[in-house]
């Protein structure tokens, strides 16, 4: 009978431990994701909040068009006339079915590019902006590097699987998130990608088109700022989006998120990552007043101290209200680390206001705030002349 009681208690305790472990695991990650690579990024700071093979290079299909769109917006006005070349007209599906020699307003083509992901539109835009697909790809790669991408190589403006002397057309989930983070700062980009339906015609007015936004996330959750789908045989289903949740803005990027037959995987992964970010991360104030030790000043003297007395110097700092109020998106349990960098001792003379160190605030390994530490007063160096002046002063005063 006693053994049965012990066994029952043991099973109960084991069950409770497994239950608690499951709850804890739920806080640690968003669960099993379908995507081969995934990143959840804080759009405000660019900090990666969660990643699954976020640094692995993979093809990214039509999510490429985020870069194509932003370069077009930054390098030409929307009322530019875009001439359709034979190369553009010959692009494979998905396409607008433009014809060689037709002309369109650049702005209209950007809606075609981002709402329906037309491949012929992307090439027409690239040739207009960069002179050629190759010239535009160079611009894309230069922009990626400027944004902070570390393993991205563009070959085409539409994301079709391709390669050149620089390698295959690829990016990483982290780099793709950085590109979207940059793009959503552009109001016109947001206006285009949030549009549900759009109609336009070629410049002759003979052909008219009506297109609908393929970003289904717009109807799945609130706060969607932008999004771009993609698919090729090599890349699988890909997706990148930006979404507001209260005072937080998240970027989600997915690469290799299933192949035909699993088109909905990207939506499930995206919603899971957004829910994970919203539930587990909150804005918290970074600044806390640092504890600063005094520093010994070798061969230092002060008027109010007897010669030979050890001299110590206190540090001071100036921090703005903006820095004091700065916040970071932090996970439950995360803490800011304060690192004070100061020498063990100083050599006299030391001037008031002289920079002698730094106090820095880190979240994980990322420096969030840095403030210089300065000397609060002058400390002279002991010398024969100083001693003589001190004796004269004490004798006569």
C-alpha positions as CSV (number, residue, x, y, z in Angstrom):
1,X,0.0,0.0,0.0
2,X,2.8,2.4,0.9
3,X,4.6,1.6,-2.4
4,X,1.5,2.5,-4.3
5,X,1.2,5.8,-2.5
6,X,4.9,6.6,-3.2
7,X,4.4,5.6,-6.9
8,X,1.3,7.9,-7.2
9,X,3.1,10.8,-5.6
10,X,6.1,10.2,-7.9
11,X,3.9,10.2,-11.0
12,X,2.1,13.4,-9.8
13,X,5.4,15.2,-9.2
14,X,6.8,14.0,-12.6
15,X,3.6,15.2,-14.3
16,X,3.8,18.6,-12.7
17,X,7.5,19.0,-13.7
18,X,6.7,18.1,-17.3
19,X,3.8,20.6,-17.3
20,X,6.0,23.3,-15.9
21,X,8.7,22.5,-18.4
22,X,6.2,22.8,-21.2
23,X,5.0,26.2,-20.0
24,X,8.6,27.4,-19.7
25,X,9.5,26.1,-23.2
26,X,6.5,28.0,-24.5
27,X,8.0,31.2,-23.2
28,X,11.4,30.4,-24.6
29,X,10.4,30.0,-28.3
30,X,7.4,30.2,-30.6
31,X,7.2,26.5,-31.0
32,X,8.1,24.4,-34.1
33,X,8.2,26.5,-37.2
34,X,7.8,25.2,-40.8
35,X,10.3,27.6,-42.3
36,X,13.9,26.5,-42.8
37,X,15.0,30.0,-41.8
38,X,13.0,32.5,-39.7
39,X,13.7,35.8,-37.9
40,X,11.6,38.0,-35.6
41,X,13.1,41.5,-35.4
42,X,12.3,44.6,-33.4
43,X,11.8,47.2,-36.1
44,X,12.7,50.0,-33.8
45,X,16.2,48.8,-32.9
46,X,16.9,46.2,-35.6
47,X,17.6,43.7,-32.8
48,X,16.8,40.0,-33.6
49,X,14.4,38.8,-31.0
50,X,14.2,35.2,-32.3
51,X,15.9,33.3,-35.1
52,X,16.0,29.9,-36.6
53,X,19.0,29.6,-38.9
54,X,18.7,33.4,-39.4
55,X,22.2,33.7,-40.8
56,X,21.9,30.8,-43.4
57,X,22.0,31.9,-47.0
58,X,18.9,30.8,-49.1
59,X,17.1,31.9,-52.2
60,X,14.3,34.5,-51.4
61,X,12.1,34.5,-54.5
62,X,9.8,37.5,-54.9
63,X,10.6,39.0,-51.5
64,X,13.4,40.4,-53.6
65,X,10.9,43.0,-54.9
66,X,10.9,44.9,-51.6
67,X,14.4,46.0,-52.6
68,X,13.3,46.7,-56.2
69,X,10.5,48.9,-55.0
70,X,12.5,50.9,-52.6
71,X,15.3,51.6,-55.1
72,X,12.7,52.8,-57.6
73,X,11.1,55.1,-55.1
74,X,14.4,56.6,-54.2
75,X,15.8,57.0,-57.7
76,X,12.9,58.2,-59.9
77,X,9.6,60.1,-59.7
78,X,6.4,58.2,-60.0
79,X,5.3,60.0,-63.2
80,X,8.3,58.7,-65.1
81,X,7.5,57.0,-68.4
82,X,8.7,53.4,-68.4
83,X,9.3,51.7,-71.8
84,X,8.8,48.0,-72.0
85,X,11.6,46.1,-73.6
86,X,11.6,42.7,-75.3
87,X,13.5,41.3,-72.3
88,X,10.9,42.6,-69.9
89,X,7.9,41.4,-72.0
90,X,9.4,37.9,-72.2
91,X,9.6,37.2,-68.5
92,X,7.8,34.1,-67.2
93,X,4.7,34.0,-65.0
94,X,3.6,35.6,-62.8
95,X,3.4,38.6,-65.1
96,X,1.3,41.5,-66.1
97,X,1.6,40.5,-69.8
98,X,3.0,43.8,-70.9
99,X,4.0,44.1,-74.6
100,X,7.2,45.3,-76.1
101,X,7.1,49.1,-76.9
102,X,4.3,49.9,-74.4
103,X,4.7,52.6,-71.9
104,X,3.5,52.9,-68.3
105,X,3.8,55.3,-65.4
106,X,6.4,54.1,-62.9
107,X,4.0,54.5,-60.0
108,X,1.5,52.2,-61.6
109,X,4.1,49.6,-62.2
110,X,5.1,49.7,-58.5
111,X,1.6,48.6,-57.6
112,X,1.8,45.8,-60.1
113,X,5.2,44.8,-58.6
114,X,4.2,44.7,-55.0
115,X,0.5,43.7,-55.1
116,X,0.7,40.9,-57.7
117,X,4.4,40.3,-57.9
118,X,4.6,40.6,-61.6
119,X,8.0,39.5,-63.0
120,X,7.9,41.5,-66.3
121,X,7.1,44.6,-64.3
122,X,10.2,44.1,-62.1
123,X,12.5,43.9,-65.2
124,X,10.9,46.9,-66.8
125,X,11.5,48.9,-63.6
126,X,15.1,47.6,-63.3
127,X,16.0,48.6,-66.9
128,X,14.5,52.0,-66.4
129,X,16.3,52.7,-63.2
130,X,19.6,50.9,-63.7
131,X,19.9,50.9,-67.5
132,X,19.9,47.1,-67.5
133,X,19.1,44.2,-65.2
134,X,22.9,43.9,-64.4
135,X,23.2,47.6,-63.7
136,X,20.2,47.5,-61.4
137,X,21.5,44.4,-59.6
138,X,24.6,46.3,-58.8
139,X,22.5,49.0,-57.3
140,X,20.6,46.4,-55.3
141,X,23.8,44.9,-53.8
142,X,25.2,48.3,-53.0
143,X,22.0,49.3,-51.2
144,X,21.9,46.0,-49.3
145,X,25.5,46.6,-48.0
146,X,24.5,50.1,-47.0
147,X,21.5,48.9,-45.0
148,X,23.7,46.4,-43.1
149,X,23.2,43.1,-44.9
150,X,26.1,40.8,-44.6
151,X,25.2,37.8,-46.8
152,X,22.9,39.0,-49.6
153,X,23.5,38.8,-53.3
154,X,21.0,40.1,-55.9
155,X,21.1,38.8,-59.5
156,X,17.6,39.6,-60.6
157,X,15.1,42.3,-59.7
158,X,12.2,39.8,-59.6
159,X,13.7,37.1,-57.5
160,X,13.7,34.3,-60.1
161,X,16.3,31.7,-59.3
162,X,19.5,32.8,-61.0
163,X,23.3,33.0,-60.5
164,X,26.2,35.0,-61.8
165,X,29.9,35.3,-61.1
166,X,29.0,36.5,-57.5
167,X,27.0,33.4,-56.7
168,X,23.3,32.5,-56.6
169,X,20.6,35.0,-55.9
170,X,20.2,34.7,-52.1
171,X,19.8,36.4,-48.8
172,X,19.4,35.4,-45.1
173,X,16.3,35.8,-42.9
174,X,18.2,38.4,-40.9
175,X,19.2,40.4,-44.0
176,X,15.7,40.2,-45.5
177,X,14.3,41.6,-42.2
178,X,16.8,44.5,-42.3
179,X,15.7,45.3,-45.9
180,X,12.0,45.4,-44.8
181,X,12.9,47.4,-41.7
182,X,14.5,50.0,-44.0
183,X,11.6,49.9,-46.5
184,X,8.9,50.7,-44.1
185,X,10.4,54.1,-43.3
186,X,9.2,55.2,-46.7
187,X,5.6,56.4,-46.6
188,X,5.0,55.7,-50.3
189,X,6.2,52.2,-49.9
190,X,3.7,51.7,-47.0
191,X,0.9,53.3,-49.1
192,X,1.5,50.9,-52.0
193,X,1.8,47.7,-49.9
194,X,-1.3,48.5,-47.8
195,X,-3.5,49.0,-50.9
196,X,-6.0,46.2,-51.4
197,X,-7.0,46.9,-55.0
198,X,-5.6,49.1,-57.7
199,X,-6.5,49.9,-61.4
200,X,-4.4,51.5,-64.1
201,X,-3.8,51.5,-67.8
202,X,-0.8,51.9,-70.2
203,X,-0.1,55.4,-71.4
204,X,-2.1,54.9,-74.6
205,X,-5.2,54.0,-72.5
206,X,-5.9,51.0,-74.7
207,X,-5.2,48.4,-72.1
208,X,-6.6,48.5,-68.6
209,X,-5.6,46.4,-65.6
210,X,-7.1,45.7,-62.1
211,X,-5.0,44.0,-59.5
212,X,-5.7,42.7,-56.0
213,X,-3.1,42.5,-53.1
214,X,-1.9,38.9,-52.5
215,X,-0.8,39.7,-49.0
216,X,-3.4,37.7,-47.1
217,X,-2.0,38.7,-43.7
218,X,-3.8,42.0,-44.2
219,X,-7.0,40.1,-43.4
220,X,-5.6,37.8,-40.7
221,X,-4.4,40.2,-38.0
222,X,-4.5,43.9,-37.2
223,X,-1.6,46.3,-37.5
224,X,-0.1,45.0,-40.7
225,X,2.1,47.7,-42.2
226,X,3.6,45.8,-45.2
227,X,4.2,42.4,-46.6
228,X,5.6,40.5,-49.6
229,X,5.2,36.9,-50.6
230,X,7.4,34.8,-52.8
231,X,7.9,31.4,-54.4
232,X,10.3,29.6,-56.7
233,X,11.3,26.0,-57.0
234,X,14.6,26.6,-55.2
235,X,13.3,29.0,-52.6
236,X,10.0,27.4,-51.7
237,X,7.5,29.8,-50.1
238,X,9.0,32.9,-48.6
239,X,7.5,35.9,-46.8
240,X,8.5,39.1,-45.1
241,X,6.3,41.5,-43.3
242,X,6.1,44.4,-40.8
243,X,3.3,44.5,-38.2
244,X,2.4,46.7,-35.3
245,X,1.2,45.2,-32.0
246,X,0.3,48.0,-29.6
247,X,3.5,50.1,-29.2
248,X,5.7,47.4,-30.7
249,X,6.6,46.9,-34.3
250,X,7.9,43.6,-35.5
251,X,9.5,42.3,-38.7
252,X,9.0,38.7,-39.6
253,X,11.0,37.0,-42.4
254,X,10.7,33.4,-43.5
255,X,12.7,31.5,-46.1
256,X,12.0,28.0,-47.3
257,X,8.6,27.9,-45.6
258,X,7.2,24.8,-47.4
259,X,6.8,23.9,-51.0
260,X,3.6,23.3,-53.2
261,X,0.9,21.7,-51.1
262,X,1.9,23.7,-48.1
263,X,1.1,27.3,-49.2
264,X,-0.5,28.2,-45.8
265,X,2.6,27.4,-43.7
266,X,4.0,30.9,-44.1
267,X,0.8,32.4,-42.5
268,X,1.0,30.0,-39.6
269,X,4.6,30.7,-38.9
270,X,4.1,34.5,-39.2
271,X,1.2,34.5,-36.8
272,X,3.1,32.3,-34.4
273,X,6.1,34.6,-34.4
274,X,4.0,37.8,-34.0
275,X,2.1,36.2,-31.1
276,X,5.4,35.1,-29.5
277,X,6.8,38.6,-29.8
278,X,3.7,40.4,-28.5
279,X,3.4,38.1,-25.4
280,X,7.0,37.8,-24.4
281,X,8.5,41.3,-25.1
282,X,7.8,44.6,-23.5
283,X,9.4,48.0,-23.5
284,X,11.5,48.7,-20.5
285,X,13.6,51.7,-19.5
286,X,17.4,51.2,-20.1
287,X,19.0,53.9,-17.9
288,X,19.9,53.3,-14.2
289,X,22.3,55.6,-12.4
290,X,25.7,53.8,-12.3
291,X,27.8,53.3,-9.2
292,X,31.2,54.9,-9.7
293,X,34.3,54.4,-7.7
294,X,36.9,57.0,-7.0
295,X,40.2,56.7,-8.9
296,X,43.6,57.2,-7.3
297,X,45.7,59.9,-9.0
298,X,49.5,59.2,-8.9
299,X,51.7,62.1,-8.0
300,X,48.6,64.3,-7.6
301,X,48.3,67.1,-5.1
302,X,45.4,69.3,-4.0
303,X,45.3,72.6,-2.1
304,X,43.1,71.2,0.6
305,X,45.3,68.2,1.2
306,X,48.7,67.9,2.9
307,X,51.5,67.0,0.5
308,X,52.1,63.3,0.4
309,X,48.4,62.6,1.1
310,X,46.9,60.1,-1.5
311,X,44.7,61.9,-3.9
312,X,41.5,60.4,-5.3
313,X,39.3,61.7,-8.1
314,X,35.5,61.3,-8.6
315,X,34.0,60.8,-12.0
316,X,31.0,62.6,-13.3
317,X,28.8,62.4,-16.4
318,X,26.1,64.3,-18.3
319,X,23.2,62.4,-19.6
320,X,20.2,63.9,-21.5
321,X,16.6,63.4,-20.6
322,X,16.2,61.6,-23.9
323,X,18.9,59.0,-23.0
324,X,17.4,58.6,-19.5
325,X,14.0,57.9,-21.0
326,X,15.2,55.6,-23.8
327,X,13.5,52.1,-23.8
328,X,14.3,48.8,-25.3
329,X,12.1,45.9,-26.2
330,X,13.1,43.2,-23.7
331,X,12.0,39.7,-23.1
332,X,10.6,38.7,-19.7
333,X,13.6,38.0,-17.5
334,X,16.1,39.9,-19.6
335,X,18.2,42.5,-17.8
336,X,20.4,45.4,-18.9
337,X,24.1,45.0,-18.0
338,X,25.9,48.1,-17.0
339,X,29.7,48.2,-17.8
340,X,31.8,50.9,-16.3
341,X,35.2,51.2,-18.0
342,X,37.7,53.2,-15.9
343,X,41.5,52.9,-15.3
344,X,42.7,51.7,-11.9
345,X,44.7,54.8,-11.5
346,X,45.6,58.1,-13.3
347,X,48.8,60.0,-13.7
348,X,48.7,63.7,-12.7
349,X,48.0,66.3,-14.0
350,X,44.3,65.7,-14.7
351,X,42.1,68.4,-16.1
352,X,38.4,69.0,-15.1
353,X,36.2,67.6,-17.8
354,X,38.9,65.3,-19.2
355,X,37.4,62.1,-20.5
356,X,38.7,59.2,-18.5
357,X,36.2,56.4,-19.1
358,X,32.8,55.3,-20.2
359,X,29.6,53.8,-18.8
360,X,27.8,51.6,-21.3
361,X,24.4,49.8,-21.1
362,X,24.2,46.4,-22.9
363,X,21.2,44.3,-23.8
364,X,22.8,40.9,-24.5
365,X,25.9,42.0,-26.5
366,X,24.4,45.1,-28.1
367,X,25.4,48.4,-26.7
368,X,22.2,50.5,-26.2
369,X,23.6,53.6,-24.5
370,X,27.1,55.0,-24.0
371,X,28.1,58.0,-21.9
372,X,31.6,59.3,-21.3
373,X,32.9,59.7,-17.8
374,X,34.9,62.8,-17.0
375,X,37.0,64.2,-14.2
376,X,35.1,66.4,-11.8
377,X,38.0,68.7,-11.0
378,X,41.6,69.6,-11.7
379,X,44.4,67.6,-10.0
380,X,47.8,69.1,-10.3
381,X,51.1,67.2,-10.4
382,X,53.4,67.6,-7.4
383,X,56.6,69.5,-8.1
384,X,59.2,71.7,-6.4
385,X,57.5,74.8,-7.7
386,X,54.1,73.7,-6.3
387,X,55.7,72.9,-2.9
388,X,57.5,76.3,-2.8
389,X,54.3,78.1,-3.7
390,X,52.4,76.2,-1.0
391,X,55.0,77.0,1.7
392,X,55.0,80.7,0.7
393,X,51.2,80.8,0.8
394,X,50.9,79.1,4.2
395,X,53.7,81.2,5.7
396,X,52.2,84.6,4.7
397,X,48.5,83.7,4.9
